[in-house]
């Protein structure tokens, strides 16, 4: 089975940066999407960004465009989320997932596998 492990979360001041990593235990198809979602207490899981294995297709939530960058290293089966200009409202548990089949990349129901998440806390 596929295992996903997120890392890189932590506590940062507003305006700071973090780089999240998500390592997959098996080779991920270049035709699959890998995505980042976040979930704050009491809220639904929210789309952040997604990338296709080819690296040619990316998608970002409006709230993070210009601040976050998703990238993928297929040789390491790893997807990254570079987060800059962080805001307190970015605070959440961040999850990575793999979307194998059809479905909107921004819809969490489209994803087949999930990691356990990594906490990001941004102080004001």
TIKELUM-377846 format. One record per atom (N, C-alpha, C): residue in three letters; residue number from 1; atom name; y, x, z. Coordinates in nm, 2 decimals. Example, Ala and Ser with C-alpha at 12.3 -4.5 7.8 and 13.67 -1.06 7.14 Angstrom:
<sites>
+------+-----+------+--------+--------+--------+
: rest :  nr : atom :      Y :      X :      Z :
+------+-----+------+--------+--------+--------+
:  Ala :   1 :    N :  -0.57 :   1.32 :   0.78 :
:  Ala :   1 :   CA :  -0.45 :   1.23 :   0.78 :
:  Ala :   1 :    C :  -0.33 :   1.32 :   0.78 :
:  Ser :   2 :    N :  -0.22 :   1.28 :   0.71 :
:  Ser :   2 :   CA :  -0.11 :   1.37 :   0.71 :
:  Ser :   2 :    C :   0.00 :   1.29 :   0.79 :
+------+-----+------+--------+--------+--------+
</sites>
This chain:
<sites>
+------+-----+------+--------+--------+--------+
: rest :  nr : atom :      Y :      X :      Z :
+------+-----+------+--------+--------+--------+
:  Unk :   1 :    N :  -0.12 :   0.08 :   0.00 :
:  Unk :   1 :   CA :   0.00 :   0.00 :   0.00 :
:  Unk :   1 :    C :   0.12 :   0.09 :   0.00 :
:  Unk :   2 :    N :   0.23 :   0.03 :  -0.04 :
:  Unk :   2 :   CA :   0.36 :   0.10 :  -0.05 :
:  Unk :   2 :    C :   0.43 :   0.10 :   0.09 :
:  Unk :   3 :    N :   0.47 :   0.22 :   0.13 :
:  Unk :   3 :   CA :   0.55 :   0.23 :   0.25 :
:  Unk :   3 :    C :   0.69 :   0.28 :   0.22 :
:  Unk :   4 :    N :   0.79 :   0.22 :   0.28 :
:  Unk :   4 :   CA :   0.92 :   0.26 :   0.26 :
:  Unk :   4 :    C :   0.98 :   0.30 :   0.39 :
:  Unk :   5 :    N :   1.05 :   0.41 :   0.40 :
:  Unk :   5 :   CA :   1.11 :   0.46 :   0.52 :
:  Unk :   5 :    C :   1.26 :   0.49 :   0.50 :
:  Unk :   6 :    N :   1.34 :   0.42 :   0.57 :
:  Unk :   6 :   CA :   1.49 :   0.45 :   0.56 :
:  Unk :   6 :    C :   1.53 :   0.55 :   0.67 :
:  Unk :   7 :    N :   1.63 :   0.62 :   0.64 :
:  Unk :   7 :   CA :   1.69 :   0.72 :   0.73 :
:  Unk :   7 :    C :   1.83 :   0.74 :   0.70 :
:  Unk :   8 :    N :   1.90 :   0.80 :   0.79 :
:  Unk :   8 :   CA :   2.04 :   0.84 :   0.77 :
:  Unk :   8 :    C :   2.15 :   0.76 :   0.84 :
:  Unk :   9 :    N :   2.10 :   0.65 :   0.90 :
:  Unk :   9 :   CA :   2.20 :   0.56 :   0.97 :
:  Unk :   9 :    C :   2.25 :   0.63 :   1.09 :
:  Unk :  10 :    N :   2.35 :   0.57 :   1.15 :
:  Unk :  10 :   CA :   2.42 :   0.63 :   1.27 :
:  Unk :  10 :    C :   2.55 :   0.56 :   1.30 :
:  Unk :  11 :    N :   2.62 :   0.62 :   1.39 :
:  Unk :  11 :   CA :   2.75 :   0.57 :   1.44 :
:  Unk :  11 :    C :   2.86 :   0.66 :   1.38 :
:  Unk :  12 :    N :   2.95 :   0.59 :   1.31 :
:  Unk :  12 :   CA :   3.06 :   0.66 :   1.25 :
:  Unk :  12 :    C :   3.19 :   0.59 :   1.27 :
:  Unk :  13 :    N :   3.30 :   0.66 :   1.26 :
:  Unk :  13 :   CA :   3.44 :   0.60 :   1.27 :
:  Unk :  13 :    C :   3.47 :   0.53 :   1.14 :
:  Unk :  14 :    N :   3.56 :   0.43 :   1.14 :
:  Unk :  14 :   CA :   3.61 :   0.37 :   1.02 :
:  Unk :  14 :    C :   3.67 :   0.47 :   0.93 :
:  Unk :  15 :    N :   3.64 :   0.46 :   0.80 :
:  Unk :  15 :   CA :   3.69 :   0.56 :   0.71 :
:  Unk :  15 :    C :   3.59 :   0.68 :   0.68 :
:  Unk :  16 :    N :   3.49 :   0.68 :   0.76 :
:  Unk :  16 :   CA :   3.39 :   0.79 :   0.75 :
:  Unk :  16 :    C :   3.29 :   0.76 :   0.65 :
:  Unk :  17 :    N :   3.19 :   0.85 :   0.64 :
:  Unk :  17 :   CA :   3.08 :   0.84 :   0.54 :
:  Unk :  17 :    C :   2.95 :   0.86 :   0.60 :
:  Unk :  18 :    N :   2.85 :   0.80 :   0.53 :
:  Unk :  18 :   CA :   2.71 :   0.82 :   0.56 :
:  Unk :  18 :    C :   2.63 :   0.81 :   0.43 :
:  Unk :  19 :    N :   2.52 :   0.89 :   0.43 :
:  Unk :  19 :   CA :   2.43 :   0.88 :   0.32 :
:  Unk :  19 :    C :   2.29 :   0.84 :   0.37 :
:  Unk :  20 :    N :   2.25 :   0.72 :   0.32 :
:  Unk :  20 :   CA :   2.12 :   0.67 :   0.36 :
:  Unk :  20 :    C :   2.01 :   0.71 :   0.26 :
:  Unk :  21 :    N :   1.89 :   0.73 :   0.30 :
:  Unk :  21 :   CA :   1.78 :   0.76 :   0.22 :
:  Unk :  21 :    C :   1.67 :   0.67 :   0.24 :
:  Unk :  22 :    N :   1.59 :   0.64 :   0.13 :
:  Unk :  22 :   CA :   1.48 :   0.55 :   0.14 :
:  Unk :  22 :    C :   1.37 :   0.62 :   0.06 :
:  Unk :  23 :    N :   1.26 :   0.67 :   0.13 :
:  Unk :  23 :   CA :   1.15 :   0.74 :   0.07 :
:  Unk :  23 :    C :   1.03 :   0.64 :   0.06 :
:  Unk :  24 :    N :   0.98 :   0.64 :  -0.06 :
:  Unk :  24 :   CA :   0.86 :   0.56 :  -0.09 :
:  Unk :  24 :    C :   0.73 :   0.65 :  -0.08 :
:  Unk :  25 :    N :   0.62 :   0.59 :  -0.04 :
:  Unk :  25 :   CA :   0.50 :   0.66 :  -0.02 :
:  Unk :  25 :    C :   0.42 :   0.68 :  -0.15 :
:  Unk :  26 :    N :   0.46 :   0.60 :  -0.25 :
:  Unk :  26 :   CA :   0.39 :   0.61 :  -0.38 :
:  Unk :  26 :    C :   0.49 :   0.62 :  -0.49 :
:  Unk :  27 :    N :   0.45 :   0.66 :  -0.60 :
:  Unk :  27 :   CA :   0.53 :   0.67 :  -0.72 :
:  Unk :  27 :    C :   0.59 :   0.53 :  -0.76 :
:  Unk :  28 :    N :   0.72 :   0.52 :  -0.78 :
:  Unk :  28 :   CA :   0.78 :   0.40 :  -0.81 :
:  Unk :  28 :    C :   0.81 :   0.40 :  -0.96 :
:  Unk :  29 :    N :   0.77 :   0.29 :  -1.03 :
:  Unk :  29 :   CA :   0.79 :   0.28 :  -1.17 :
:  Unk :  29 :    C :   0.94 :   0.29 :  -1.21 :
:  Unk :  30 :    N :   0.96 :   0.36 :  -1.32 :
:  Unk :  30 :   CA :   1.10 :   0.37 :  -1.37 :
:  Unk :  30 :    C :   1.15 :   0.23 :  -1.41 :
:  Unk :  31 :    N :   1.06 :   0.13 :  -1.43 :
:  Unk :  31 :   CA :   1.11 :   0.00 :  -1.47 :
:  Unk :  31 :    C :   1.13 :  -0.09 :  -1.35 :
:  Unk :  32 :    N :   1.10 :  -0.05 :  -1.23 :
:  Unk :  32 :   CA :   1.12 :  -0.12 :  -1.11 :
:  Unk :  32 :    C :   1.26 :  -0.10 :  -1.06 :
:  Unk :  33 :    N :   1.32 :  -0.20 :  -0.99 :
:  Unk :  33 :   CA :   1.44 :  -0.18 :  -0.92 :
:  Unk :  33 :    C :   1.42 :  -0.15 :  -0.77 :
:  Unk :  34 :    N :   1.50 :  -0.06 :  -0.72 :
:  Unk :  34 :   CA :   1.50 :  -0.04 :  -0.58 :
:  Unk :  34 :    C :   1.64 :  -0.08 :  -0.53 :
:  Unk :  35 :    N :   1.65 :  -0.15 :  -0.42 :
:  Unk :  35 :   CA :   1.77 :  -0.20 :  -0.37 :
:  Unk :  35 :    C :   1.80 :  -0.18 :  -0.23 :
:  Unk :  36 :    N :   1.92 :  -0.19 :  -0.19 :
:  Unk :  36 :   CA :   1.97 :  -0.18 :  -0.05 :
:  Unk :  36 :    C :   2.02 :  -0.32 :  -0.01 :
:  Unk :  37 :    N :   1.98 :  -0.36 :   0.10 :
:  Unk :  37 :   CA :   2.03 :  -0.48 :   0.16 :
:  Unk :  37 :    C :   2.07 :  -0.45 :   0.31 :
:  Unk :  38 :    N :   2.15 :  -0.54 :   0.36 :
:  Unk :  38 :   CA :   2.19 :  -0.52 :   0.50 :
:  Unk :  38 :    C :   2.19 :  -0.65 :   0.57 :
:  Unk :  39 :    N :   2.17 :  -0.65 :   0.70 :
:  Unk :  39 :   CA :   2.17 :  -0.77 :   0.78 :
:  Unk :  39 :    C :   2.23 :  -0.74 :   0.92 :
:  Unk :  40 :    N :   2.33 :  -0.82 :   0.95 :
:  Unk :  40 :   CA :   2.40 :  -0.81 :   1.07 :
:  Unk :  40 :    C :   2.34 :  -0.92 :   1.16 :
:  Unk :  41 :    N :   2.36 :  -0.91 :   1.30 :
:  Unk :  41 :   CA :   2.30 :  -1.01 :   1.39 :
:  Unk :  41 :    C :   2.35 :  -1.15 :   1.36 :
:  Unk :  42 :    N :   2.26 :  -1.24 :   1.35 :
:  Unk :  42 :   CA :   2.30 :  -1.38 :   1.32 :
:  Unk :  42 :    C :   2.33 :  -1.41 :   1.18 :
:  Unk :  43 :    N :   2.32 :  -1.32 :   1.09 :
:  Unk :  43 :   CA :   2.35 :  -1.34 :   0.95 :
:  Unk :  43 :    C :   2.23 :  -1.32 :   0.86 :
:  Unk :  44 :    N :   2.24 :  -1.38 :   0.74 :
:  Unk :  44 :   CA :   2.14 :  -1.36 :   0.64 :
:  Unk :  44 :    C :   2.14 :  -1.22 :   0.58 :
:  Unk :  45 :    N :   2.02 :  -1.18 :   0.53 :
:  Unk :  45 :   CA :   2.01 :  -1.05 :   0.46 :
:  Unk :  45 :    C :   2.10 :  -1.05 :   0.34 :
:  Unk :  46 :    N :   2.19 :  -0.95 :   0.33 :
:  Unk :  46 :   CA :   2.29 :  -0.95 :   0.23 :
:  Unk :  46 :    C :   2.27 :  -0.83 :   0.13 :
:  Unk :  47 :    N :   2.28 :  -0.86 :   0.00 :
:  Unk :  47 :   CA :   2.27 :  -0.76 :  -0.10 :
:  Unk :  47 :    C :   2.38 :  -0.66 :  -0.10 :
:  Unk :  48 :    N :   2.35 :  -0.53 :  -0.12 :
:  Unk :  48 :   CA :   2.44 :  -0.43 :  -0.12 :
:  Unk :  48 :    C :   2.45 :  -0.36 :  -0.26 :
:  Unk :  49 :    N :   2.33 :  -0.31 :  -0.30 :
:  Unk :  49 :   CA :   2.33 :  -0.24 :  -0.43 :
:  Unk :  49 :    C :   2.18 :  -0.23 :  -0.48 :
:  Unk :  50 :    N :   2.17 :  -0.21 :  -0.61 :
:  Unk :  50 :   CA :   2.03 :  -0.19 :  -0.67 :
:  Unk :  50 :    C :   2.04 :  -0.10 :  -0.78 :
:  Unk :  51 :    N :   1.93 :  -0.04 :  -0.81 :
:  Unk :  51 :   CA :   1.92 :   0.06 :  -0.93 :
:  Unk :  51 :    C :   1.79 :   0.05 :  -0.99 :
:  Unk :  52 :    N :   1.78 :   0.05 :  -1.12 :
:  Unk :  52 :   CA :   1.66 :   0.06 :  -1.20 :
:  Unk :  52 :    C :   1.61 :   0.20 :  -1.20 :
:  Unk :  53 :    N :   1.48 :   0.22 :  -1.22 :
:  Unk :  53 :   CA :   1.42 :   0.35 :  -1.22 :
:  Unk :  53 :    C :   1.47 :   0.44 :  -1.33 :
:  Unk :  54 :    N :   1.51 :   0.38 :  -1.44 :
:  Unk :  54 :   CA :   1.57 :   0.46 :  -1.55 :
:  Unk :  54 :    C :   1.71 :   0.52 :  -1.51 :
:  Unk :  55 :    N :   1.77 :   0.47 :  -1.41 :
:  Unk :  55 :   CA :   1.90 :   0.51 :  -1.37 :
:  Unk :  55 :    C :   2.01 :   0.45 :  -1.46 :
:  Unk :  56 :    N :   1.98 :   0.37 :  -1.56 :
:  Unk :  56 :   CA :   2.08 :   0.32 :  -1.65 :
:  Unk :  56 :    C :   2.14 :   0.19 :  -1.60 :
:  Unk :  57 :    N :   2.08 :   0.12 :  -1.51 :
:  Unk :  57 :   CA :   2.13 :  -0.01 :  -1.46 :
:  Unk :  57 :    C :   2.15 :   0.00 :  -1.31 :
:  Unk :  58 :    N :   2.27 :  -0.03 :  -1.27 :
:  Unk :  58 :   CA :   2.31 :  -0.05 :  -1.13 :
:  Unk :  58 :    C :   2.38 :  -0.17 :  -1.11 :
:  Unk :  59 :    N :   2.38 :  -0.22 :  -0.98 :
:  Unk :  59 :   CA :   2.44 :  -0.34 :  -0.95 :
:  Unk :  59 :    C :   2.49 :  -0.33 :  -0.80 :
:  Unk :  60 :    N :   2.62 :  -0.37 :  -0.78 :
:  Unk :  60 :   CA :   2.68 :  -0.36 :  -0.65 :
:  Unk :  60 :    C :   2.74 :  -0.49 :  -0.61 :
:  Unk :  61 :    N :   2.73 :  -0.52 :  -0.48 :
:  Unk :  61 :   CA :   2.81 :  -0.63 :  -0.42 :
:  Unk :  61 :    C :   2.96 :  -0.60 :  -0.43 :
:  Unk :  62 :    N :   3.03 :  -0.70 :  -0.45 :
:  Unk :  62 :   CA :   3.18 :  -0.69 :  -0.47 :
:  Unk :  62 :    C :   3.24 :  -0.62 :  -0.35 :
:  Unk :  63 :    N :   3.18 :  -0.64 :  -0.23 :
:  Unk :  63 :   CA :   3.24 :  -0.59 :  -0.11 :
:  Unk :  63 :    C :   3.23 :  -0.44 :  -0.09 :
:  Unk :  64 :    N :   3.14 :  -0.38 :  -0.17 :
:  Unk :  64 :   CA :   3.12 :  -0.23 :  -0.16 :
:  Unk :  64 :    C :   3.15 :  -0.16 :  -0.29 :
:  Unk :  65 :    N :   3.19 :  -0.22 :  -0.39 :
:  Unk :  65 :   CA :   3.22 :  -0.15 :  -0.52 :
:  Unk :  65 :    C :   3.34 :  -0.06 :  -0.49 :
:  Unk :  66 :    N :   3.32 :   0.06 :  -0.55 :
:  Unk :  66 :   CA :   3.42 :   0.17 :  -0.53 :
:  Unk :  66 :    C :   3.41 :   0.25 :  -0.41 :
:  Unk :  67 :    N :   3.32 :   0.20 :  -0.31 :
:  Unk :  67 :   CA :   3.30 :   0.27 :  -0.19 :
:  Unk :  67 :    C :   3.16 :   0.32 :  -0.17 :
:  Unk :  68 :    N :   3.06 :   0.25 :  -0.22 :
:  Unk :  68 :   CA :   2.92 :   0.29 :  -0.21 :
:  Unk :  68 :    C :   2.87 :   0.33 :  -0.35 :
:  Unk :  69 :    N :   2.77 :   0.42 :  -0.35 :
:  Unk :  69 :   CA :   2.71 :   0.46 :  -0.47 :
:  Unk :  69 :    C :   2.56 :   0.47 :  -0.45 :
:  Unk :  70 :    N :   2.48 :   0.40 :  -0.53 :
:  Unk :  70 :   CA :   2.34 :   0.41 :  -0.52 :
:  Unk :  70 :    C :   2.29 :   0.51 :  -0.63 :
:  Unk :  71 :    N :   2.19 :   0.59 :  -0.59 :
:  Unk :  71 :   CA :   2.13 :   0.68 :  -0.68 :
:  Unk :  71 :    C :   1.98 :   0.69 :  -0.66 :
:  Unk :  72 :    N :   1.91 :   0.76 :  -0.75 :
:  Unk :  72 :   CA :   1.76 :   0.76 :  -0.74 :
:  Unk :  72 :    C :   1.71 :   0.89 :  -0.79 :
:  Unk :  73 :    N :   1.62 :   0.95 :  -0.71 :
:  Unk :  73 :   CA :   1.56 :   1.08 :  -0.75 :
:  Unk :  73 :    C :   1.41 :   1.04 :  -0.77 :
:  Unk :  74 :    N :   1.37 :   1.03 :  -0.89 :
:  Unk :  74 :   CA :   1.24 :   0.99 :  -0.92 :
:  Unk :  74 :    C :   1.13 :   1.10 :  -0.89 :
:  Unk :  75 :    N :   1.18 :   1.22 :  -0.89 :
:  Unk :  75 :   CA :   1.08 :   1.33 :  -0.86 :
:  Unk :  75 :    C :   1.04 :   1.33 :  -0.71 :
:  Unk :  76 :    N :   1.13 :   1.26 :  -0.63 :
:  Unk :  76 :   CA :   1.10 :   1.25 :  -0.48 :
:  Unk :  76 :    C :   1.07 :   1.11 :  -0.44 :
:  Unk :  77 :    N :   1.06 :   1.02 :  -0.53 :
:  Unk :  77 :   CA :   1.04 :   0.88 :  -0.50 :
:  Unk :  77 :    C :   1.14 :   0.83 :  -0.39 :
:  Unk :  78 :    N :   1.26 :   0.86 :  -0.41 :
:  Unk :  78 :   CA :   1.36 :   0.84 :  -0.31 :
:  Unk :  78 :    C :   1.49 :   0.77 :  -0.37 :
:  Unk :  79 :    N :   1.54 :   0.67 :  -0.30 :
:  Unk :  79 :   CA :   1.67 :   0.61 :  -0.34 :
:  Unk :  79 :    C :   1.77 :   0.64 :  -0.23 :
:  Unk :  80 :    N :   1.89 :   0.66 :  -0.27 :
:  Unk :  80 :   CA :   2.00 :   0.70 :  -0.18 :
:  Unk :  80 :    C :   2.11 :   0.59 :  -0.19 :
:  Unk :  81 :    N :   2.18 :   0.58 :  -0.08 :
:  Unk :  81 :   CA :   2.30 :   0.50 :  -0.07 :
:  Unk :  81 :    C :   2.41 :   0.59 :  -0.01 :
:  Unk :  82 :    N :   2.50 :   0.64 :  -0.09 :
:  Unk :  82 :   CA :   2.62 :   0.71 :  -0.04 :
:  Unk :  82 :    C :   2.73 :   0.61 :   0.00 :
:  Unk :  83 :    N :   2.76 :   0.61 :   0.12 :
:  Unk :  83 :   CA :   2.86 :   0.51 :   0.17 :
:  Unk :  83 :    C :   2.99 :   0.59 :   0.22 :
:  Unk :  84 :    N :   3.10 :   0.55 :   0.16 :
:  Unk :  84 :   CA :   3.23 :   0.61 :   0.19 :
:  Unk :  84 :    C :   3.33 :   0.51 :   0.23 :
:  Unk :  85 :    N :   3.44 :   0.55 :   0.29 :
:  Unk :  85 :   CA :   3.54 :   0.46 :   0.34 :
:  Unk :  85 :    C :   3.48 :   0.34 :   0.42 :
:  Unk :  86 :    N :   3.40 :   0.37 :   0.51 :
:  Unk :  86 :   CA :   3.33 :   0.27 :   0.58 :
:  Unk :  86 :    C :   3.42 :   0.18 :   0.67 :
:  Unk :  87 :    N :   3.39 :   0.06 :   0.68 :
:  Unk :  87 :   CA :   3.46 :  -0.04 :   0.76 :
:  Unk :  87 :    C :   3.38 :  -0.10 :   0.86 :
:  Unk :  88 :    N :   3.44 :  -0.15 :   0.97 :
:  Unk :  88 :   CA :   3.36 :  -0.21 :   1.08 :
:  Unk :  88 :    C :   3.27 :  -0.32 :   1.02 :
:  Unk :  89 :    N :   3.31 :  -0.40 :   0.92 :
:  Unk :  89 :   CA :   3.23 :  -0.50 :   0.87 :
:  Unk :  89 :    C :   3.11 :  -0.45 :   0.79 :
:  Unk :  90 :    N :   3.10 :  -0.32 :   0.77 :
:  Unk :  90 :   CA :   2.98 :  -0.27 :   0.71 :
:  Unk :  90 :    C :   2.87 :  -0.25 :   0.81 :
:  Unk :  91 :    N :   2.90 :  -0.27 :   0.94 :
:  Unk :  91 :   CA :   2.79 :  -0.25 :   1.04 :
:  Unk :  91 :    C :   2.68 :  -0.35 :   1.02 :
:  Unk :  92 :    N :   2.56 :  -0.29 :   1.02 :
:  Unk :  92 :   CA :   2.44 :  -0.38 :   1.00 :
:  Unk :  92 :    C :   2.32 :  -0.29 :   1.00 :
:  Unk :  93 :    N :   2.20 :  -0.35 :   1.00 :
:  Unk :  93 :   CA :   2.08 :  -0.28 :   0.97 :
:  Unk :  93 :    C :   2.06 :  -0.28 :   0.82 :
:  Unk :  94 :    N :   2.04 :  -0.16 :   0.77 :
:  Unk :  94 :   CA :   2.03 :  -0.15 :   0.62 :
:  Unk :  94 :    C :   1.88 :  -0.13 :   0.59 :
:  Unk :  95 :    N :   1.84 :  -0.21 :   0.49 :
:  Unk :  95 :   CA :   1.70 :  -0.21 :   0.44 :
:  Unk :  95 :    C :   1.69 :  -0.17 :   0.30 :
:  Unk :  96 :    N :   1.59 :  -0.10 :   0.26 :
:  Unk :  96 :   CA :   1.56 :  -0.07 :   0.12 :
:  Unk :  96 :    C :   1.44 :  -0.16 :   0.08 :
:  Unk :  97 :    N :   1.44 :  -0.19 :  -0.05 :
:  Unk :  97 :   CA :   1.33 :  -0.27 :  -0.10 :
:  Unk :  97 :    C :   1.30 :  -0.24 :  -0.24 :
:  Unk :  98 :    N :   1.18 :  -0.28 :  -0.29 :
:  Unk :  98 :   CA :   1.14 :  -0.26 :  -0.43 :
:  Unk :  98 :    C :   1.11 :  -0.39 :  -0.49 :
:  Unk :  99 :    N :   1.17 :  -0.41 :  -0.61 :
:  Unk :  99 :   CA :   1.15 :  -0.53 :  -0.69 :
:  Unk :  99 :    C :   1.07 :  -0.50 :  -0.80 :
:  Unk : 100 :    N :   0.95 :  -0.56 :  -0.80 :
:  Unk : 100 :   CA :   0.85 :  -0.52 :  -0.91 :
:  Unk : 100 :    C :   0.86 :  -0.62 :  -1.02 :
:  Unk : 101 :    N :   0.87 :  -0.75 :  -1.00 :
:  Unk : 101 :   CA :   0.86 :  -0.85 :  -1.10 :
:  Unk : 101 :    C :   1.00 :  -0.89 :  -1.14 :
:  Unk : 102 :    N :   1.00 :  -1.01 :  -1.20 :
:  Unk : 102 :   CA :   1.13 :  -1.07 :  -1.25 :
:  Unk : 102 :    C :   1.20 :  -1.13 :  -1.13 :
:  Unk : 103 :    N :   1.32 :  -1.15 :  -1.15 :
:  Unk : 103 :   CA :   1.41 :  -1.21 :  -1.04 :
:  Unk : 103 :    C :   1.54 :  -1.13 :  -1.04 :
:  Unk : 104 :    N :   1.64 :  -1.20 :  -0.98 :
:  Unk : 104 :   CA :   1.77 :  -1.14 :  -0.97 :
:  Unk : 104 :    C :   1.77 :  -1.02 :  -0.87 :
:  Unk : 105 :    N :   1.82 :  -0.91 :  -0.91 :
:  Unk : 105 :   CA :   1.82 :  -0.79 :  -0.82 :
:  Unk : 105 :    C :   1.90 :  -0.81 :  -0.70 :
:  Unk : 106 :    N :   1.99 :  -0.90 :  -0.69 :
:  Unk : 106 :   CA :   2.07 :  -0.92 :  -0.58 :
:  Unk : 106 :    C :   2.01 :  -1.03 :  -0.48 :
:  Unk : 107 :    N :   1.90 :  -1.08 :  -0.52 :
:  Unk : 107 :   CA :   1.83 :  -1.18 :  -0.44 :
:  Unk : 107 :    C :   1.72 :  -1.12 :  -0.35 :
:  Unk : 108 :    N :   1.73 :  -1.12 :  -0.22 :
:  Unk : 108 :   CA :   1.63 :  -1.06 :  -0.14 :
:  Unk : 108 :    C :   1.49 :  -1.11 :  -0.16 :
:  Unk : 109 :    N :   1.48 :  -1.24 :  -0.20 :
:  Unk : 109 :   CA :   1.35 :  -1.30 :  -0.23 :
:  Unk : 109 :    C :   1.28 :  -1.24 :  -0.35 :
:  Unk : 110 :    N :   1.35 :  -1.17 :  -0.43 :
:  Unk : 110 :   CA :   1.30 :  -1.10 :  -0.55 :
:  Unk : 110 :    C :   1.22 :  -0.98 :  -0.52 :
:  Unk : 111 :    N :   1.23 :  -0.92 :  -0.40 :
:  Unk : 111 :   CA :   1.18 :  -0.79 :  -0.36 :
:  Unk : 111 :    C :   1.04 :  -0.81 :  -0.30 :
:  Unk : 112 :    N :   0.95 :  -0.71 :  -0.33 :
:  Unk : 112 :   CA :   0.81 :  -0.72 :  -0.30 :
:  Unk : 112 :    C :   0.78 :  -0.64 :  -0.17 :
:  Unk : 113 :    N :   0.85 :  -0.53 :  -0.15 :
:  Unk : 113 :   CA :   0.83 :  -0.44 :  -0.04 :
:  Unk : 113 :    C :   0.96 :  -0.41 :   0.03 :
:  Unk : 114 :    N :   0.95 :  -0.39 :   0.16 :
:  Unk : 114 :   CA :   1.06 :  -0.36 :   0.24 :
:  Unk : 114 :    C :   1.03 :  -0.25 :   0.34 :
:  Unk : 115 :    N :   1.14 :  -0.17 :   0.37 :
:  Unk : 115 :   CA :   1.13 :  -0.07 :   0.48 :
:  Unk : 115 :    C :   1.16 :  -0.14 :   0.61 :
:  Unk : 116 :    N :   1.16 :  -0.06 :   0.72 :
:  Unk : 116 :   CA :   1.19 :  -0.12 :   0.85 :
:  Unk : 116 :    C :   1.34 :  -0.12 :   0.89 :
:  Unk : 117 :    N :   1.42 :  -0.05 :   0.81 :
:  Unk : 117 :   CA :   1.56 :  -0.06 :   0.83 :
:  Unk : 117 :    C :   1.62 :   0.06 :   0.91 :
:  Unk : 118 :    N :   1.75 :   0.09 :   0.89 :
:  Unk : 118 :   CA :   1.82 :   0.19 :   0.97 :
:  Unk : 118 :    C :   1.95 :   0.14 :   1.01 :
:  Unk : 119 :    N :   1.99 :   0.16 :   1.13 :
:  Unk : 119 :   CA :   2.11 :   0.10 :   1.19 :
:  Unk : 119 :    C :   2.24 :   0.18 :   1.14 :
:  Unk : 120 :    N :   2.34 :   0.11 :   1.10 :
:  Unk : 120 :   CA :   2.47 :   0.17 :   1.07 :
:  Unk : 120 :    C :   2.57 :   0.09 :   1.15 :
:  Unk : 121 :    N :   2.64 :   0.17 :   1.23 :
:  Unk : 121 :   CA :   2.75 :   0.11 :   1.31 :
:  Unk : 121 :    C :   2.88 :   0.18 :   1.28 :
:  Unk : 122 :    N :   2.98 :   0.11 :   1.25 :
:  Unk : 122 :   CA :   3.11 :   0.16 :   1.22 :
:  Unk : 122 :    C :   3.21 :   0.11 :   1.32 :
:  Unk : 123 :    N :   3.27 :   0.21 :   1.39 :
:  Unk : 123 :   CA :   3.36 :   0.17 :   1.50 :
:  Unk : 123 :    C :   3.51 :   0.17 :   1.44 :
:  Unk : 124 :    N :   3.59 :   0.08 :   1.50 :
:  Unk : 124 :   CA :   3.73 :   0.07 :   1.45 :
:  Unk : 124 :    C :   3.82 :   0.17 :   1.52 :
+------+-----+------+--------+--------+--------+
</sites>
